[in-house]
Amino acid sequence: MKVYYIALISISMLLLASCKKEADKDLAANGKKPAMGEQRAMRVDGVIAKSEMISGDISTTGTLISDEEVEIKSEVAGRITNIYFKEGQYINKGQLMVRLNDDDLQAEMQKIKIEIKLAEDKEHRQKQLLDAAAVSKDDYEVILTNLQLLKANAEILKTKIDKTKIIAPFSGIVGLKEVSPGAFINNGTIITTLQSIKPLKLEFAIPEKYSPFVQNNSEVSFKVVQSDELYKAKVYARDPKIDMTTRTVKVRALYPNTSGKLSPGSFTDITVSVGGQQKGIMIPSMAYIPDINGARVFIAKNGKAMSVPVKSGLRTERAVQITEGISEGDTILTTGILQLKPQTPINVVVKSLTD
Protein backbone atom coordinates (compact mmCIF):
# COMPACT_ATOMS: atom_id res chain seq x y z
CA MET A 1 0.00 0.00 0.00
CA LYS A 2 2.86 2.37 0.85
CA VAL A 3 4.46 1.64 -2.55
CA TYR A 4 1.15 2.57 -4.25
CA TYR A 5 1.08 5.99 -2.54
CA ILE A 6 4.73 6.68 -3.43
CA ALA A 7 4.01 5.88 -7.13
CA LEU A 8 0.95 8.17 -7.13
CA ILE A 9 2.97 11.07 -5.66
CA SER A 10 5.71 10.54 -8.25
CA ILE A 11 3.23 10.71 -11.13
CA SER A 12 1.69 13.92 -9.73
CA MET A 13 5.13 15.55 -9.46
CA LEU A 14 5.92 14.59 -13.07
CA LEU A 15 2.65 16.17 -14.28
CA LEU A 16 3.38 19.38 -12.35
CA ALA A 17 6.84 19.57 -13.86
CA SER A 18 5.43 19.08 -17.35
CA CYS A 19 2.85 21.86 -16.86
CA LYS A 20 5.57 24.18 -15.56
CA LYS A 21 7.72 23.42 -18.61
CA GLU A 22 4.82 24.32 -20.98
CA ALA A 23 4.19 27.52 -19.04
CA ASP A 24 7.88 28.41 -19.32
CA LYS A 25 7.64 27.90 -23.10
CA ASP A 26 4.72 30.31 -23.28
CA LEU A 27 6.62 32.85 -21.21
CA ALA A 28 9.63 32.49 -23.49
CA ALA A 29 7.42 33.05 -26.52
CA ASN A 30 6.01 36.25 -25.00
CA GLY A 31 9.49 37.43 -24.19
CA LYS A 32 8.83 38.27 -20.57
CA LYS A 33 7.24 36.96 -17.41
CA PRO A 34 3.88 38.42 -16.42
CA ALA A 35 4.07 40.45 -13.27
CA MET A 36 2.21 39.39 -10.16
CA GLY A 37 -1.57 39.65 -10.94
CA GLU A 38 -0.93 40.48 -14.62
CA GLN A 39 -3.06 38.55 -17.17
CA ARG A 40 -1.13 36.21 -19.46
CA ALA A 41 -1.30 37.04 -23.22
CA MET A 42 -3.77 34.96 -25.20
CA ARG A 43 -2.64 33.45 -28.50
CA VAL A 44 -5.05 34.38 -31.34
CA ASP A 45 -5.08 34.45 -35.13
CA GLY A 46 -5.67 37.61 -37.09
CA VAL A 47 -5.74 39.06 -40.61
CA ILE A 48 -4.66 42.42 -41.94
CA ALA A 49 -7.55 44.48 -43.33
CA LYS A 50 -6.97 45.38 -46.99
CA SER A 51 -9.06 47.18 -49.60
CA GLU A 52 -9.90 45.12 -52.68
CA MET A 53 -12.26 45.07 -55.63
CA ILE A 54 -15.19 42.98 -54.51
CA SER A 55 -18.37 41.53 -55.88
CA GLY A 56 -20.86 39.37 -54.13
CA ASP A 57 -23.90 37.19 -54.64
CA ILE A 58 -26.96 36.98 -52.45
CA SER A 59 -29.30 34.03 -52.39
CA THR A 60 -33.05 34.30 -52.00
CA THR A 61 -36.22 32.52 -53.04
CA GLY A 62 -39.03 33.62 -55.32
CA THR A 63 -42.00 32.60 -57.40
CA LEU A 64 -42.72 32.50 -61.10
CA ILE A 65 -45.94 34.32 -61.98
CA SER A 66 -47.83 34.81 -65.23
CA ASP A 67 -47.10 37.86 -67.31
CA GLU A 68 -50.86 38.42 -67.37
CA GLU A 69 -53.52 36.49 -65.45
CA VAL A 70 -57.27 36.95 -65.20
CA GLU A 71 -60.35 35.12 -63.99
CA ILE A 72 -62.86 34.97 -66.83
CA LYS A 73 -66.25 36.13 -65.51
CA SER A 74 -69.49 37.39 -66.99
CA GLU A 75 -70.63 40.96 -66.40
CA VAL A 76 -74.28 39.92 -66.70
CA ALA A 77 -76.42 37.03 -65.52
CA GLY A 78 -77.65 34.54 -68.06
CA ARG A 79 -77.70 31.00 -69.40
CA ILE A 80 -74.64 29.69 -71.23
CA THR A 81 -75.51 28.64 -74.79
CA ASN A 82 -71.99 27.91 -76.11
CA ILE A 83 -68.42 27.48 -74.86
CA TYR A 84 -65.84 28.03 -77.59
CA PHE A 85 -62.64 26.91 -75.86
CA LYS A 86 -61.03 23.74 -74.55
CA GLU A 87 -59.18 23.43 -71.28
CA GLY A 88 -55.45 24.07 -71.68
CA GLN A 89 -55.96 25.56 -75.15
CA TYR A 90 -53.95 28.54 -76.38
CA ILE A 91 -56.29 31.29 -77.60
CA ASN A 92 -55.72 34.70 -79.16
CA LYS A 93 -56.75 38.12 -77.94
CA GLY A 94 -60.29 38.98 -79.08
CA GLN A 95 -61.34 35.35 -79.57
CA LEU A 96 -64.91 34.50 -78.52
CA MET A 97 -64.81 32.24 -75.45
CA VAL A 98 -68.39 32.00 -74.13
CA ARG A 99 -71.82 33.11 -75.30
CA LEU A 100 -74.90 33.64 -73.14
CA ASN A 101 -78.51 33.43 -74.23
CA ASP A 102 -79.52 36.84 -75.67
CA ASP A 103 -82.85 35.99 -77.35
CA ASP A 104 -84.83 38.51 -75.30
CA LEU A 105 -82.27 41.24 -75.93
CA GLN A 106 -82.24 40.52 -79.69
CA ALA A 107 -86.06 40.71 -79.77
CA GLU A 108 -85.94 44.01 -77.95
CA MET A 109 -83.32 45.25 -80.42
CA GLN A 110 -85.59 44.38 -83.36
CA LYS A 111 -88.44 46.30 -81.73
CA ILE A 112 -86.32 49.38 -81.11
CA LYS A 113 -84.99 49.32 -84.68
CA ILE A 114 -88.57 49.50 -85.97
CA GLU A 115 -89.31 52.38 -83.60
CA ILE A 116 -86.19 54.20 -84.83
CA LYS A 117 -87.27 53.72 -88.47
CA LEU A 118 -90.70 55.18 -87.75
CA ALA A 119 -89.18 58.05 -85.78
CA GLU A 120 -86.75 58.80 -88.63
CA ASP A 121 -89.62 58.96 -91.16
CA LYS A 122 -91.59 61.24 -88.85
CA GLU A 123 -88.56 63.47 -88.28
CA HIS A 124 -88.03 63.72 -92.06
CA ARG A 125 -91.62 64.83 -92.62
CA GLN A 126 -91.51 67.28 -89.77
CA LYS A 127 -88.27 68.74 -91.18
CA GLN A 128 -90.00 69.39 -94.51
CA LEU A 129 -92.96 71.02 -92.74
CA LEU A 130 -90.56 73.15 -90.68
CA ASP A 131 -88.85 74.32 -93.87
CA ALA A 132 -92.29 75.26 -95.25
CA ALA A 133 -93.15 77.04 -91.97
CA ALA A 134 -96.06 74.62 -91.48
CA VAL A 135 -94.94 73.59 -87.94
CA SER A 136 -93.14 75.38 -85.17
CA LYS A 137 -89.52 74.77 -84.37
CA ASP A 138 -90.50 73.52 -80.90
CA ASP A 139 -92.74 70.81 -82.40
CA TYR A 140 -89.91 69.67 -84.68
CA GLU A 141 -87.38 69.53 -81.80
CA VAL A 142 -89.73 67.29 -79.77
CA ILE A 143 -89.77 64.79 -82.67
CA LEU A 144 -85.98 65.07 -83.11
CA THR A 145 -85.35 64.55 -79.38
CA ASN A 146 -87.53 61.42 -79.39
CA LEU A 147 -85.49 60.01 -82.30
CA GLN A 148 -82.19 60.71 -80.53
CA LEU A 149 -83.50 59.05 -77.35
CA LEU A 150 -84.45 55.90 -79.27
CA LYS A 151 -80.98 55.74 -80.81
CA ALA A 152 -79.36 56.15 -77.38
CA ASN A 153 -81.51 53.29 -76.02
CA ALA A 154 -80.40 51.17 -78.98
CA GLU A 155 -76.75 51.78 -78.05
CA ILE A 156 -77.44 50.78 -74.45
CA LEU A 157 -79.15 47.61 -75.67
CA LYS A 158 -76.26 46.86 -78.02
CA THR A 159 -73.85 47.12 -75.04
CA LYS A 160 -75.98 44.61 -73.10
CA ILE A 161 -75.91 42.21 -76.06
CA ASP A 162 -72.13 42.59 -76.35
CA LYS A 163 -71.81 41.61 -72.68
CA THR A 164 -73.38 38.24 -73.45
CA LYS A 165 -70.31 37.50 -75.56
CA ILE A 166 -67.21 36.90 -73.42
CA ILE A 167 -64.05 37.74 -75.37
CA ALA A 168 -60.41 36.86 -74.51
CA PRO A 169 -58.79 40.06 -73.19
CA PHE A 170 -55.30 38.88 -74.22
CA SER A 171 -53.59 35.87 -75.78
CA GLY A 172 -52.81 33.02 -73.41
CA ILE A 173 -53.59 29.54 -72.13
CA VAL A 174 -57.06 28.74 -70.81
CA GLY A 175 -57.35 27.07 -67.42
CA LEU A 176 -59.91 24.51 -66.24
CA LYS A 177 -63.62 25.05 -66.90
CA GLU A 178 -65.78 25.82 -63.88
CA VAL A 179 -69.13 25.77 -65.77
CA SER A 180 -70.85 23.87 -68.57
CA PRO A 181 -73.19 24.78 -71.45
CA GLY A 182 -76.77 25.23 -70.21
CA ALA A 183 -75.68 26.48 -66.78
CA PHE A 184 -77.21 29.71 -65.50
CA ILE A 185 -74.52 32.01 -64.14
CA ASN A 186 -74.62 35.26 -62.25
CA ASN A 187 -72.40 38.22 -62.93
CA GLY A 188 -69.12 37.50 -61.15
CA THR A 189 -69.30 33.71 -61.60
CA ILE A 190 -65.83 32.36 -62.47
CA ILE A 191 -65.97 30.54 -65.80
CA THR A 192 -62.25 29.76 -66.16
CA THR A 193 -58.85 31.47 -65.98
CA LEU A 194 -56.60 32.83 -68.70
CA GLN A 195 -52.85 33.13 -68.29
CA SER A 196 -50.14 34.55 -70.49
CA ILE A 197 -46.93 32.60 -69.81
CA LYS A 198 -44.61 33.89 -72.54
CA PRO A 199 -42.83 35.63 -70.88
CA LEU A 200 -43.03 34.79 -67.16
CA LYS A 201 -42.36 37.17 -64.30
CA LEU A 202 -39.97 36.20 -61.52
CA GLU A 203 -40.94 37.84 -58.23
CA PHE A 204 -38.62 37.92 -55.21
CA ALA A 205 -37.51 40.17 -52.35
CA ILE A 206 -34.06 41.40 -51.31
CA PRO A 207 -32.86 43.08 -48.07
CA GLU A 208 -33.11 46.86 -48.32
CA LYS A 209 -29.36 47.36 -47.95
CA TYR A 210 -28.82 45.53 -51.25
CA SER A 211 -31.48 47.46 -53.17
CA PRO A 212 -29.04 50.05 -54.59
CA PHE A 213 -27.12 47.22 -56.28
CA VAL A 214 -30.14 45.73 -58.08
CA GLN A 215 -31.28 48.00 -60.88
CA ASN A 216 -33.31 47.55 -64.06
CA ASN A 217 -31.57 45.20 -66.53
CA SER A 218 -29.60 43.53 -63.71
CA GLU A 219 -29.33 39.81 -64.46
CA VAL A 220 -30.41 37.16 -61.97
CA SER A 221 -30.11 33.39 -62.23
CA PHE A 222 -32.57 30.89 -60.82
CA LYS A 223 -33.48 27.23 -60.59
CA VAL A 224 -36.83 25.52 -60.18
CA VAL A 225 -37.38 22.48 -57.97
CA GLN A 226 -38.23 20.18 -60.87
CA SER A 227 -34.95 20.83 -62.71
CA ASP A 228 -31.24 21.44 -62.12
CA GLU A 229 -31.06 23.69 -65.18
CA LEU A 230 -29.95 27.28 -64.56
CA TYR A 231 -32.18 29.98 -66.05
CA LYS A 232 -31.50 33.69 -66.54
CA ALA A 233 -33.91 36.59 -66.07
CA LYS A 234 -33.56 40.38 -66.24
CA VAL A 235 -34.87 42.80 -63.65
CA TYR A 236 -37.43 45.22 -65.08
CA ALA A 237 -39.09 46.76 -62.02
CA ARG A 238 -38.77 47.29 -58.26
CA ASP A 239 -41.37 48.26 -55.72
CA PRO A 240 -40.60 51.87 -54.71
CA LYS A 241 -41.60 51.13 -51.10
CA ILE A 242 -39.62 49.11 -48.55
CA ASP A 243 -41.71 46.62 -46.57
CA MET A 244 -41.64 47.92 -42.99
CA THR A 245 -42.16 44.46 -41.48
CA THR A 246 -39.49 42.50 -43.35
CA ARG A 247 -37.25 45.43 -44.40
CA THR A 248 -37.11 44.02 -47.90
CA VAL A 249 -37.77 45.37 -51.38
CA LYS A 250 -39.95 43.46 -53.85
CA VAL A 251 -38.32 42.97 -57.25
CA ARG A 252 -39.60 41.55 -60.53
CA ALA A 253 -37.55 40.11 -63.40
CA LEU A 254 -38.64 38.85 -66.80
CA TYR A 255 -37.90 35.36 -68.17
CA PRO A 256 -38.78 34.83 -71.88
CA ASN A 257 -40.03 31.23 -71.44
CA THR A 258 -40.16 30.90 -75.22
CA SER A 259 -40.41 27.11 -74.98
CA GLY A 260 -43.28 27.32 -72.48
CA LYS A 261 -41.38 24.80 -70.34
CA LEU A 262 -41.75 26.64 -67.03
CA SER A 263 -45.08 27.17 -65.31
CA PRO A 264 -46.41 30.02 -63.19
CA GLY A 265 -46.50 29.29 -59.47
CA SER A 266 -43.16 27.43 -59.48
CA PHE A 267 -40.92 27.93 -56.43
CA THR A 268 -37.44 29.18 -57.34
CA ASP A 269 -33.98 29.44 -55.78
CA ILE A 270 -32.47 32.72 -56.95
CA THR A 271 -28.93 34.08 -57.04
CA VAL A 272 -28.53 37.82 -57.44
CA SER A 273 -25.15 39.39 -58.22
CA VAL A 274 -24.66 42.58 -56.22
CA GLY A 275 -21.85 45.04 -55.68
CA GLY A 276 -19.87 44.29 -58.82
CA GLN A 277 -16.66 46.27 -59.22
CA GLN A 278 -16.71 48.21 -55.98
CA LYS A 279 -13.80 48.70 -53.62
CA GLY A 280 -14.10 47.65 -50.00
CA ILE A 281 -12.68 45.79 -47.03
CA MET A 282 -13.70 42.14 -46.63
CA ILE A 283 -13.11 40.24 -43.39
CA PRO A 284 -13.74 36.55 -42.53
CA SER A 285 -17.31 35.87 -41.40
CA MET A 286 -15.99 34.31 -38.18
CA ALA A 287 -14.61 37.70 -37.11
CA TYR A 288 -17.98 39.45 -37.49
CA ILE A 289 -19.95 39.51 -34.21
CA PRO A 290 -23.66 40.41 -34.40
CA ASP A 291 -24.81 42.27 -31.30
CA ILE A 292 -28.08 43.64 -29.95
CA ASN A 293 -26.59 47.13 -30.14
CA GLY A 294 -25.03 46.60 -33.56
CA ALA A 295 -22.26 44.42 -34.96
CA ARG A 296 -18.65 44.61 -33.79
CA VAL A 297 -15.22 43.09 -34.40
CA PHE A 298 -12.08 42.71 -32.31
CA ILE A 299 -8.88 44.34 -33.52
CA ALA A 300 -5.36 44.27 -32.07
CA LYS A 301 -4.04 47.52 -30.68
CA ASN A 302 -0.89 47.92 -28.57
CA GLY A 303 -0.83 44.20 -27.77
CA LYS A 304 -4.42 44.14 -26.52
CA ALA A 305 -7.82 43.27 -27.94
CA MET A 306 -10.09 46.18 -28.73
CA SER A 307 -13.79 45.89 -29.57
CA VAL A 308 -14.99 48.28 -32.28
CA PRO A 309 -18.53 48.78 -33.66
CA VAL A 310 -18.84 48.24 -37.41
CA LYS A 311 -21.34 48.43 -40.24
CA SER A 312 -21.53 45.75 -42.89
CA GLY A 313 -22.26 45.68 -46.60
CA LEU A 314 -22.06 42.73 -48.96
CA ARG A 315 -21.83 39.19 -47.66
CA THR A 316 -20.60 35.95 -49.14
CA GLU A 317 -20.40 32.48 -47.65
CA ARG A 318 -17.02 33.19 -46.01
CA ALA A 319 -16.62 36.96 -45.83
CA VAL A 320 -18.37 40.18 -44.85
CA GLN A 321 -17.75 43.65 -46.25
CA ILE A 322 -17.12 46.27 -43.56
CA THR A 323 -18.20 49.73 -44.62
CA GLU A 324 -17.56 51.59 -41.33
CA GLY A 325 -15.53 50.97 -38.17
CA ILE A 326 -12.17 49.65 -39.38
CA SER A 327 -9.43 50.96 -41.64
CA GLU A 328 -6.98 49.43 -44.03
CA GLY A 329 -4.03 47.99 -42.09
CA ASP A 330 -6.00 47.12 -38.92
CA THR A 331 -5.38 43.62 -37.55
CA ILE A 332 -8.73 41.80 -37.33
CA LEU A 333 -8.85 38.98 -34.78
CA THR A 334 -10.41 35.78 -36.10
CA THR A 335 -10.01 33.20 -33.31
CA GLY A 336 -10.77 33.15 -29.61
CA ILE A 337 -13.67 35.53 -30.23
CA LEU A 338 -15.87 34.05 -27.50
CA GLN A 339 -13.12 34.32 -24.88
CA LEU A 340 -11.92 37.80 -25.82
CA LYS A 341 -12.81 40.87 -23.81
CA PRO A 342 -11.73 44.48 -24.35
CA GLN A 343 -8.16 45.08 -23.15
CA THR A 344 -7.33 41.36 -23.07
CA PRO A 345 -3.55 40.94 -23.67
CA ILE A 346 -3.02 39.06 -26.92
CA ASN A 347 -0.25 37.47 -28.94
CA VAL A 348 -1.40 37.61 -32.59
CA VAL A 349 -0.41 35.17 -35.32
CA VAL A 350 -1.12 36.99 -38.58
CA LYS A 351 -2.50 34.84 -41.38
CA SER A 352 -3.64 35.55 -44.92
CA LEU A 353 -7.32 35.68 -45.87
CA THR A 354 -6.95 32.45 -47.84
CA ASP A 355 -5.58 30.44 -44.89
Secondary structure as the mmCIF struct_conf table of DSSP 4:
data_model
#
loop_
_struct_conf.conf_type_id
_struct_conf.id
_struct_conf.beg_label_comp_id
_struct_conf.beg_label_asym_id
_struct_conf.beg_label_seq_id
_struct_conf.end_label_comp_id
_struct_conf.end_label_asym_id
_struct_conf.end_label_seq_id
HELX_RH_AL_P HELX_RH_AL_P1 LYS A 2 ASN A 30
TURN_TY1_P TURN_TY1_P1 GLY A 31 GLY A 31
BEND BEND1 LYS A 32 LYS A 32
HELX_LH_PP_P HELX_LH_PP_P1 LYS A 33 ALA A 35
TURN_TY1_P TURN_TY1_P2 MET A 36 GLY A 37
HELX_LH_PP_P HELX_LH_PP_P2 GLU A 38 ALA A 41
STRN STRN1 MET A 42 ILE A 48
STRN STRN2 SER A 51 LYS A 73
BEND BEND2 GLU A 75 VAL A 76
STRN STRN3 GLY A 78 ILE A 83
TURN_TY1_P TURN_TY1_P3 GLU A 87 GLY A 88
STRN STRN4 TYR A 90 ILE A 91
TURN_TY1_P TURN_TY1_P4 LYS A 93 GLY A 94
STRN STRN5 LEU A 96 LEU A 100
HELX_RH_AL_P HELX_RH_AL_P2 ASP A 103 ASP A 131
TURN_TY1_P TURN_TY1_P5 ALA A 132 ALA A 133
BEND BEND3 ALA A 134 VAL A 135
HELX_RH_AL_P HELX_RH_AL_P3 LYS A 137 ASP A 162
TURN_TY1_P TURN_TY1_P6 LYS A 163 THR A 164
STRN STRN6 LYS A 165 ILE A 167
BEND BEND4 PRO A 169 SER A 171
STRN STRN7 GLY A 172 VAL A 174
TURN_TY1_P TURN_TY1_P7 PRO A 181 GLY A 182
STRN STRN8 PHE A 184 ILE A 185
TURN_TY1_P TURN_TY1_P8 ASN A 187 GLY A 188
STRN STRN9 ILE A 190 PRO A 207
HELX_RH_3T_P HELX_RH_3T_P1 GLU A 208 PHE A 213
TURN_TY1_P TURN_TY1_P9 ASN A 216 ASN A 217
STRN STRN10 GLU A 219 VAL A 224
TURN_TY1_P TURN_TY1_P10 VAL A 225 GLN A 226
STRN STRN11 TYR A 231 ARG A 238
BEND BEND5 PRO A 240 LYS A 241
TURN_TY1_P TURN_TY1_P11 MET A 244 THR A 246
STRN STRN12 THR A 248 TYR A 255
TURN_TY1_P TURN_TY1_P12 THR A 258 SER A 259
BEND BEND6 LEU A 262 LEU A 262
TURN_TY1_P TURN_TY1_P13 PRO A 264 GLY A 265
STRN STRN13 PHE A 267 PRO A 284
HELX_RH_3T_P HELX_RH_3T_P2 SER A 285 ALA A 287
STRN STRN14 ILE A 289 ILE A 289
TURN_TY1_P TURN_TY1_P14 ILE A 292 ASN A 293
STRN STRN15 ARG A 296 LYS A 301
TURN_TY1_P TURN_TY1_P15 ASN A 302 GLY A 303
STRN STRN16 LYS A 304 PRO A 309
STRN STRN17 LYS A 311 ARG A 315
BEND BEND7 GLU A 317 ARG A 318
STRN STRN18 ALA A 319 GLU A 324
BEND BEND8 GLY A 325 GLY A 325
TURN_TY1_P TURN_TY1_P16 GLU A 328 GLY A 329
STRN STRN19 THR A 331 LEU A 333
BEND BEND9 THR A 335 GLY A 336
TURN_TY1_P TURN_TY1_P17 ILE A 337 GLN A 339
TURN_TY1_P TURN_TY1_P18 PRO A 342 GLN A 343
STRN STRN20 PRO A 345 PRO A 345
STRN STRN21 ILE A 346 VAL A 350
TURN_TY1_P TURN_TY1_P19 LEU A 353 THR A 354
#
